[in-house]
Amino acid sequence: MKQLEKIAVDNLSFNVNQGEIFGLLGPNGLGKTTTLRMISTLIRPEAGDIIVAGNSVVKYPQLVRKDIGFLTTDLKLDDHFSPNYLFHFFSNLYGIPPNIQEQRKKEIFEVFGIDKYAETKIANLSTGMKQKVSLAISIVHSPSVIIFDEPTNGLDILTSKLVENFLLKMKQEKKTIIISTHIFSIIENLCDQVGIIIDGNLYICESLKELTKMQSLEDVFFSLYNRIGRSNK
């Protein structure tokens, strides 16, 4: 029996400016993570190209990787290592000098409260603390482009707020930030632009301010989703 092919992402295009947060909004399993993985060079696009910080993910993926920090829910930290060890391990992979490593670790660990657990094995950390350690590791090299897939997934309200504040701080530092989520409030709290993706297609891509002039983001989304659902029947 011939298997049906499914196109994960189709004819999708958007721009994100420096010092801006772009939110990719949509249901789970309908193209968000695939899009971020292509931007992050984990998946090679079958057609077209993606330019990150001036470099093509198709032609120069190694250069793109130097400029990005990618946090994914699929990142699994080794249970036997400590946050301290992992931070230095990944810093060394990026060739960061030891004195810079220590300075950055101190700053990041204090912000997320990791310093108290720096020598605790990952296996003994809470889910929220593991997420914060993953976040810290993803930005050891101070990337100019930050890409977070469902950054608050599985976190309590306090840790979620901490992550949101961190992203706003990175925006002030003129980082280019892309996040994916299915949570309306995260988009509303953080984003300058929003793209709504359903079944691998980007149906809406514009400024959050303009999009929500007349109605809430939730109303915009479900109006679009219901319209698409009826047209596909």
Disulfide bonds with the S-S distance in Angstrom:
none
